[in-house]
Amino acid sequence: MSNKMKPSEYYSFSSTGVIFYDYNKTETSEPFWGILKCDEEIINYYLWLLLRWGIAVNKGSRSGAHITWNRGEKPPNLSLWGKYEGVEINFRYSNYLWWENGRHVWINVYCPKLDEIRVELGLNPLHRNALHLTIGRLLIPKDKMKVSLEYLYQY
């Protein structure tokens, strides 16, 4: 029997998001950014939870709650760029808070549909934990904190 978790076990929550291409594009922004806009309340909940643990975090990003599925990578099948604009899709997310870089807090996301879109565009699918939802930036870097949060379980 394998100890490996199924996606439905690790990514125990589900939600929906709306696909956008080159969201908030300006004359100076880089092209070919794909995001999935998500419910702000997911971020608000984890901000509240972190504050209850004594960890202050600046909220999210300028683009609001979102999952980035393409970071400026020009797709070979350029004619399909924008095909799913405004389409709502499902995704799953974990409740495990990550902050290994010491500056940001995020949760991992699982969304096979985003990989299907990338493949359709001629891009490679993303590796397993590439998709995430940023909760925010730590006000105090992790290595300077007096609070220690280590999970009691390992996955």
N, C-alpha and C positions, 0 to 999 in steps of 0.2 A: 504494500500500500504506500502510495506517495504522500509525502508531507507537504507537497505543493498545494497552495490554496487555489481555488477556482476564482475567476474574476468576480462572480456574484457573492463570494464570501468576503473578499477583501474590500471590494467596492460595494458596500452594503446599502448605500443610498442612491436614489435616482432623481433626476430632474430633467428639464428640457432647456434648450438654448436655441437662439436664432443665429444662423450663419450670415456673416458679413465679410465682404472682400474690401480690402483697403479702407477700413473703417476710419473715420475722421481724417481722411486724406487731405493734405495741404500741398502747396507747391514744393515745400522742402522735405516732405516725408518720403521715405523709401517705398517703392511699389511692392506689390505681391505679399501683402500681409493678410492672412486669413484668421478671423477670430470667430468664436462662438460666444455671443452675448448671453450671460446667465442671470439668474435671480440674485439680486443684491442681498437678499435676506440670508443666503448661505454665508456670505462674508460677514454680515452683521452678527449672526449667531456665533461664529468662531471668534470674532473680536470680543464679544461679550464674555465668552467662555475664558479666553486668555486673560482678560482683565480680572475676572474672578480668581484666576490663579496668580494674580499680581504681575502679569506681563503686559506692558503697554505696547501697542502696535499702531502705527499710522495705517489707515485704511487703504487697501487695494491699490489701484492704479488710476491714471487719468482716463482710461477707457472704461472704467467701472468694472464690474464683475465679468470676467471673460476667460476663455480658454484659447490660447494661441495655437493654431494648427499649421500655420505656415509663416515662417519668419523671413520674408524677403526673398525666398527661393523662387527663381523664375521657372514656371512650369513649361515643360516641352509642348504640351497640348494647350497652348495659349488661348485658343478659340473657346475652350471650356471654362476659362476663368470668369467667374461671376454667375455660372449656371445655377447655383443653389442659393443665390442672394435672397435673404428673407425667409428661407425655409426653416421651420422649427424641427429639431431632432432631439432624440433622447440621449442622455449620457448617464454614467454611474460615477459616484465618487466615494472616496474613503473618508473615514472620520479620524484617521491618523494624521496628526499635524507634523509636518516636516520642517526643519530649520537648520539643516546641516551646513549651509553656507554661513551661518551665524548672523545674517542680516535680514533675511526674509522668512516668512512663515507661509506654507502652502499645503494644499491637499492634492493627492494624486487623483487623476481622472481616467476613466476608461470609456472610449467612444469608438467602436469599430467603424461607424459611418464616416467619421473624419478620415480614417485611413483609406476607406473606399474612395472618398473624394480625392485624396492625394494620389492614389494609384490611377484613377481616371484622368487626372491632370498630367500623368507621366512622372510623378514624384515617387520616391520611396516611402513606404509606410514608416511611421515613427516607432522607435523602440518602446518597450512596454511601459516605462514610467516617464515618457517624454511629455505627456499631457498633464497639466496641472492647473489649479485655480489658486492664484496668489491671494492670500488673506491680507497681507500687508508687510510693511517694513518694521522691524523691531526698533523701538525708540532707544533701547539700550542693547548694544551687541551682545550676543549670547555669551561670549567669553567674559563679559563684565557683569553678568547677572549674579545676584545673590540667591535667586530662586533656582532650584534644580528640578527639572521635569524630565524624568526618564520613565518611559513606559514600562509597565510591569510585565508586559508580554512581548514576545518577538513574533513576527510573522514569517 
